Amino acid sequence: MSEGTSGPIVVPPGGLIEPPMAMALNVHSSPGVYALLLGAGVSIASGVKTGWGIVQDIVGKVAAVRDPDNPDARSEAMADPEAWWEANTSEPLGYSALLAAAAPLPASRQAMLAEYFEPEEGQEDSKGPTAAHRAIAQLVKRGSIRVILTTNFDRLTERALQEVGISPQVVSRPDQITGLKPLAHSQVTVIKLHGDYADLEQRNTVDELETYPEELQGLLERVLDEYGLIVCGWSADWDKALVRAVEGTRSRRYPLFWAQYGRFSDAARTLTARHNAVVIDGKNADELFTDLTRHVEALDRLTTAPITRDVAVVQLKRALPDPLRRIELFDLVDQAVSQIVNRSTPELKPVSVSSVPGPGTFSSNVTGYRADSDTLLHLLANGVFHDDGTHDHVWRRVVKRLVRLRDTTPGSYNELLEQARHLPALLATWTIGVAAILGRREELLHSALSRPQWARPNYGHPPETPASYLNPIQVLNTDAMHVLHPAGEGRTFHYPQSKWLMDTLREPFRLVEPNDIAYREASARFEFLASMIAMDTENSFLAYPWAGEFLSDSVWGYANDGLSARIEAELTETWPLLTAGAFGGDLPRAQAALAKLIDWRGKNRRW
């Protein structure tokens, strides 16, 4: 921050680079270079009182106890706590003296302070880290921020950091500075300039904030000299020692960013003008830091090469059992879906061929969808197989996003190419289903084949479930599949969709199930169960199985060891699909669906 007499640098809205963008660019290009200075405004949304608010409240309580017959005693004392304290006690108002008078014993003092800083019983979500605290924690986690100066007594910053697996180095008393790990060697250091709420060495009143202890003053000056600074939630009204420290900062290479929300105090105007600060006006703390995190992550995506498929699987396996890495896992899967969505536009995957498209267009689209989905399919195969149900919402969201591809079709389209736009959703659903079977989690099939519902555009039909609209025969045209996936020597497969899906999805399961026979058995079982669910409808138009190899004599079987006989034997009240809600949880209904499937096979046998 260079000294000067010009006013603060305020880039007008709509300019080439607005202040929030400039801050994001600086933070991204210089990770670890910027320190934060957080004031009371950062914690307001949590419901935690400011330090001065606590002093006012306690003084009011003391006044009410001392003058119980005066109903206005509390409000009068809170209006000017220092004047009331000076008039009624022999000591100047200070945090230590105030707590000693209100709660002389450690246990009572701790209980009194807990009322202001800890959630009330039954309201665990109150007085917790705000969106700003959690965004700051993400900035620390990615290495953008390494030093946090705060005037707040609360522990919201520390709690947000701990939520993402970071144990901060905290300084709240001068005697902690001597053994301090070098700032550059600590993942993050939180310097609590006014102390911690549980300490008696807090600085809160005007007199206490006139000067800092020598050790703390030295550490503060070092931070201000060596780091850029982002100020948020600090008015600069009362803390004279901090104002002088910022005011006296020597020239530096990095600018000062000052977020201002609400009234701009005279002291703040003076500091921003003195240091040619970049002022970010009109954003509260939650908006400032969530936007900063979002912009820095966007810059990351521009500058970081996409990770390979195998690296993505390794990262997924590491994040899967760790609750602190749930966001990392979500982002990993979501980015793989976004890659498919971004490459599935009508410009890249044509759907508007005016006449009947040649086999080249269909084949090109299908192979393109499969290639674009490769990373996602490997993530789903490994993720669903190893998951214990914790991340089922992530797998469901995948299909929900991919199903929407058919909601963005232009007005004019070819039906065959348009239907194939659901192929990524079919590939994902098939992979989820087979992985669930291999992982002995068949209950997941209920949600995978019942949600999300989707209505065919321009047909006026009621919404359908994935068991219907993702039926392979509804997505992949049979004649076109004969061309895409021939059996050789002029022959064709009985069920080309099933054969192609089973073959093309073998690779994502190599790590999960190395044995080819076991994989094919799991795939056949998935087709069988998906077919039973598809047959569970009163609409004869929708009652059509996921026809595949499971219908062959060798798999279906007439002996007791055939697939149909095994599933019929499994049908009890405790069958996982029933307990998950499939077939309405009704055993006779599941048995009826099986009977309809058996009847369909009898009428439509192909070998």
N, C-alpha and C positions, 0 to 999 in steps of 0.2 A: 504494500500500500504506500503510494508516494504522497508526500505532503503537497499541499497547494491551496490556493484560495478559490478555485473554481467550485461550482456547485456539484452535487452528485450527478453521476452519469445515469440518466434515465432514458432508456431507449424507448421511443414511443411505440404503442401497440401497432402491429402491422408492419413494423420496420423489417429490415433484412434479417436481423437476429434480435429477437426480443430477449429481455434480461433472463427469464428462466432457461431459455435455450443456451444463452451464453454461459450460464452457470453449469449446465449439464455438459457442455463441450469442455469447459475447463476441468471439471471433476473427472470426466472420462479420460481426458488426455494426460492428467497428472494424478494417478491414483495414490492415495495416502498423503497428498500434499496439503489438503484442506482440513482444517479443524472446524468443529461446530461450536458455536456459542449459543446455548439454549436458555431462554428465560421462562418465566411463568406461563407465557402464552402457549407453550408447547404442551403443557399438562392440563390446561383448562378443560378440554373436552373429556378428560377422564373423570371429572367430578372431584378431584383432589384440590383442596384449598391451596392458595399461595401461602408462602411463609408469613407474609404480613397478615393475610386473612386469618391464619391460625392464631397469631398474636392478638389480633382484635377479638377473636372469639373467646380466647382464654381470659383476657382482661375483662371482657364482658361477664364471664361466669364468676370471676373473682369479685367483681363489683356487685353482682346480684346476691352473692353469699354474704358479703359484708353489710349490705343494706337491704335485707329481705323485705322490708316494709315499703320500699320504693319500687313500684312496678316499672319505672323508667330507668332504673339504675344501670341495667345492662346496656341498653341502647345509648345512653349518655356516655358511658365509658367507651363503647366501641366507636363512637363518633370521633374521639380524640384520645386514643389509648395512652399516648405519652403524657399528655397533660393530666389525665386522670391518675395515672400511676405516680407521677411526680407529686401531685397534690395529696395522695393518700398513703404513700410509703416514703421511706427515707433513702431508697436506692433508685438509681436511674433505671429506666425500663430496659431490660436485657433478657435474652432468651433464657439464660441460666437462672437469673433471679426470678423470672416469671414462673418457670417450671418448679423451682424450689418452693415458691409460695403456694402454687396451685396443687402440686403433687410432690411432697417432700421425699417419699420413699421410691426406690427404683421400680418396684412392681407397679405402684399406682401411676408413676410417670409413664411407664411403658404402655399401660392400659389407656391412659389419656391420649397419648400420641397415636396409638393404633386406631382410635376412633376416626382420626383424620386421614390416615394413610392406608388402612387395610380394609378390604371389602367387608360389608356387614354380613352376618350370618344369613344364608339363603340367597344372597345377592353377589355370588362370586364374580359376576361379570362387571360389577361396579368397581370403580377406582383401579382399573387395570390399564395396561399400556394402550395408547391410542394408535390410530393409523399412522400418525407421524413417528411414534416410537418404533413401530414395527418396520416402517420403511427405512428408518435410520439403521435398524439392525441388519436389514438386507444390504444396505450400502457398506456397512462394516464387514459383513460376511464376504462380500465380493472384493474387499480390499480398498474401496474408495475412500473410506474414512477411518482414521486410526486414533484420533484424539477428539474428545468431546468435553468441552467446558460447559458447566451448567450452574445456574444460580438456584436450582430447585433442590429442596430437601428430600423429595420423594425418591423412590427406587424404581420408577417406571422404566427408565432407560436400561437399568441393569436387568430388569425382568424381561424386557423385550429381547435383549441380547441372549439371555439364558434360554429363551424359547427356541432360538435357532442354533443352540449348542455352543454359544460363545461365553466363556468366563472372563469378564472384563477385569482389568487392573483398576481398582477404585482408590481414589485419594480423596478423603473427606476431612482429614486432620493434618496439620503441619508435620506432626511427628512421623507420619507415614512416608514423607517425601525422601528421607535419608536413604532408605533401602529400596527406592523405586527402581524397577527395571527400566532401562533406557526406552524412551517413547518409541523409537524406531524398531525396537526388538519385541514390543508388545503388540498383540493383534489389535487391541484397542485399550486406551486408557481413559477412564472417566474421571475428570477432576471436578469435584463438587465444591465450588468456590465458597459457598455459604454453609457447607457442612451437610451432614446427614441427619434426618429427623430423629434418629435414636441417640445422637450425640448431644452432650451439653455444651459443646464448643461451637454451636451454630452462630452465624452472624445474620442479623435480621433487622435490627433497628437502625435508624439513621446514624447514630453514634458508632454502632458496631461495624457499619459499612463504610466508615470514613477511611479506614486503613486496613490492610491485610497483614497478617504475620509475615515476617521477613522471608521465611522459607517458601510460603505460598506465593508471595509477590515475585520472588525470583523464578519460580516455575512458570507462573503466568506470563512473565515477560519473555521467557524463553519460547513458549508456545507462540506468542504473538509475533515474535521475531522470525521464527523458523517456518511457520505454516501460513498458508492462506486462510481466510476466515469467512465462514458463512454464519450470519447472525439471524436468529429467528426467535420471536416471542420475548425479546428484551427491550424494555422501554428506555433504559438508561436514565431513569428519573431519580432513583434513590441511591444506587450503588456508586458512590463517589470514587472509591478506590479502583473499581473496574473501569469507570469512565476515564480516569487519569491514565490507567495502564493502556487502554486502547488509543487514547488521545496521543500518548507519547511514543507510540510504536514507530520504529525507524522505517526508512524506505525499504521496500521489499520487492521481490519479483512478481508476487502473486496479488491479484486484486482482492478487494473486500466486497462481498455480496451481502446486502442487508435486506431482509424480508420485512416489509412493513404492512401491518393489517390494523386498520383503525387509526386512532390519533397518532400523529407523528410528533413526538416531544421535541422541545427546543434542543435538549442535549443530543438527541439522536440526529437532528438536522445538522448540528455543529460537527458531530463526528463523521457523518457521511460526506459532508462538504470538505472537511479537512483532508480526508483520504480518497477523494474522488470515487466514492463507493458506487457500485452498481446497485441501484435500488429496485427491488421487486415489490411492487405495490399491489394490494388487493388480494393477496393469497394468505389464508390462514396456514397454520403449521401442517395440518393434515394434507391440505392441497399441495403445499410447497414440496414436502418430502416424498409424497407418493408420486407426484409428477416427476420429480428429480430421478427417482428410482426407475420409473418407466422410461424416461428419456435416455438414461445411461444404459439400460438394458437394450434399448433399440439401437444405440450406437454399437453395443457389443455385437449385435447380430450382423451389423454391417462390416465389422472389422474382423470377426472371428470366422474362420473357415468351418463349414458344417462338419460335425463329427461323423465318423464312419458308422456303418450299421453295427459292426461288432463292438466298437467303443460304446455306442449307445446301449447295447445290451448289458455290457459290464457295469455301466453307470446305473442302469435300472436295477440290477441285482443288488448293488450296494445300497441303493436308496430304499428298496422295497421293505426291509425289516426295520428301518430307522424312522420313527415318527417325526424326528426333527428334519427329515429330508423329504417330507411329503410334498412340499411345493416343488422341489427339484424334480421328483418323479412326475408330478402333474405336468410341469412344463416340458419335460422330455417327451412325453407321449403326445401332448398337445401340439408341439412343434412338428412332430412327424405327421400328424393329421393336417396341419396347415400346409405342409409341403404338398400333400395330395390335392387339397382344395385349390391351392394356387396354380396347380398344373392341370386342373380339370375344367378350365374355361372352354366355352364353345370355340374359341379361336385355336386352342391347342388340341382339343378333342372334338372335332366337328360333329354337329348333330343336325345340321340344316341342309344336308344333301337333298336336292329337289326330287330326284328320281330314286329308284331303288339303288342303294349304294352297292358298289362292288365289294368283293370280299376283302380287298385291301384296306378300305376305310374301317370296316368293322374290326379286322384283325389288328390293324395299327392301334385303334383305340383300346382294345382289350389288352394287348401286350403293354401298351403305355400305362394303363391303370395298374396292371400288375407290377410293373417296374417302379412306378411312383410309390406304391404301397409297401415296398420290400422292407424298409426299416420298421415301419409300423407293425407289420405282421410278425417280425422277429420279436419286437417288444411285447406284443400281445401273447404270443405263444409262451414266452418265458415268464412274463408278468403274471398272467392268469394262472399258469401252472404252479408257480411258487407262492402266489398270494394266499392269504388265509381269509379273504373276504373284506379286508380293511380297505382295499382300493377298488372295490367293485364299481363305485360311482365313476371312477376314471375310465374303466373299460366301457361302461354304458354311454358315457359322454362321447366316446369315439364314434360309435354307431350313430348317435343322435346328430353329430355334426356331418357325417358322411351322407346320411339319408337326405340332408337338405340340398345336396347337389342337384337333385331333380326339381327343386323349387326355384332354380335360377335359369331354367331353360328358356331360350327365346321363343317368340310366338310361333314361328314356323320351324318344324323339325321333322326328322325321319323317325318313325316309331322304333325301329330296330336299334338305331344309335342312341335314341333317348333312353330306352329301357336299360341299356348298358351303363348309363351314368350311375346306376345303383351298384355296379360291380364292386367298387371299393368298400361299400357297406356290407355287401355279401361276403367278400373276402375276410373282412374283420369279424363278422358274425360267425362264420365257419371256423375261423381260427380260435375265437373265444370258446366256441362250443366244444371243439376237439380238445383244447387245452383243459377245459373244465372236466371233461371225461377222464383224460389222462391223470389229472390231479385229484380225482375222486371228489369233485365238487359239482356234481350234476345238478344240484339245486340252482346253480347260476343259469342254467338253460331256460328256466322260466322267465326271468327278466330279460334275457338276451333275445328271446323269441316272442315276447309280448310287448316290448317297448323299444323305441317310440312308435306310436301309431302314425300312419301316413295315409292321406287321401289322394287318389289318382286325380290329377287335374282334368277339368273339362268333362268328367264322366258322371258327376253327381252321385257317385257311390259313397257309402259311409267309410270312415277311416278303417284301415286294415292293420293287422299286426305284422311284424317282420316274418313270422312263420308263413304268411301269405305273400306279401309283396317282395320279399327277398328269396322266395322260392327260386332256385336256379333257373327253372324253365321260364320264369317271368322276367328274368334279367338277361339271359343269354339265349339268343335265337338258336333253335336246334339245327336248322340247315346251315347257318353260318358257322356253328361250332363243328359240324362235320368237316367243313373246309379248313378251319383253324387247327383242329386236332384229329386228323384222320387216323384210322387204325392200321393203314398200310395195305398194299396189294389190293386196292380197290374196295376194301371193306370199311365199314363204319362201326362205331361203338353204339350199343343199345341206348346208353344214357351218356352222351358226349359231355354234358355239363358236369356231371358227377365225376367222370373220368378225368377231365381237365382239372377240376378243382382239387381232387385228391392228389394228382401228380404235381401241380404247380405249387401246392402248399406243403409238400413234403419237406422242402429245405428249411423253412422256419422252425420246424420241430426237431431238427437233428440233435440239438443239445438236450432237448426235453425227453425225446424218445428215439434212441439210436436204432431200435429194431424196426425194420420195415413192416413186418407182419403185425406187430403190436400197434403201429401207427394206423395201418389200414383197418384193423379191427375197431379202433377208436373212432375212425372216420365213419365206418359203416354204422356203428352204434349211434353216432350223432345224427346221421341221416334218418335212421329209424325213429329216434325220439323226436326229431324235428317234424317228421311225417306224422307221428301220432298227434302232436300239438296242432299241426295244420289241419288234420281231419276233425279236430274238436270244434266244429262249427255247424250251425244250422244252414249256412249259405252253401248250397251245392257248388256254386261257381268257385268258391274259395277252397273247398275241400279237395285239395290235390296234394299228394305226397311229394317229398323231396326225392324223387325217383332216382335210384342209383344202384350200385353193385349189391347193396344189402338185400335187394329183391331177388338175387340169383339163388338157385337151389343150394349152392355150396355154402352160402352165408346164412340165408334164411333158415334152411334146415327143416326137415320133418321129424328128425329124432329129437330127443330131449336136450341134446347139446346145441341145437340151433339157436340163432339169435332171437327169433320170435318166441320160442319156448322159454328161453331164459328170462326175457322181459315179462312174459306172462306170469312166470313164477315169482317175479320180484314185486308184482302189483299187490301191495298191502297198504294198510293205512299209514305205515311209516316210510313209504317210498319217498326218497328225497325230493323228487319233483312235486309230489303231492303236498308234502309239508311246506314247500316253498310257495305253494299257491297255484300251481298248474292244474288245469282241469277243475278249477274252482275248489281245489282241495277235496274233491269228491271221488272216491274210489270207483263207484259204478260208472261215472262219466269217463274216467281213464280207461276202464275196461271196454266201454262202448267205442271209444276212439280206436283202440287196438282192433276191435272187431271190424270196424269200418275199413281200417288199413288192410286187414287180412282179406276182406271181401274185395277191395279194390285190386289187390294183387291177383286174386283168383280170376278176375275179369280182364286183366291187362297184362298177363304174363308174356314176356318176350323171349324167354328161354327156360 
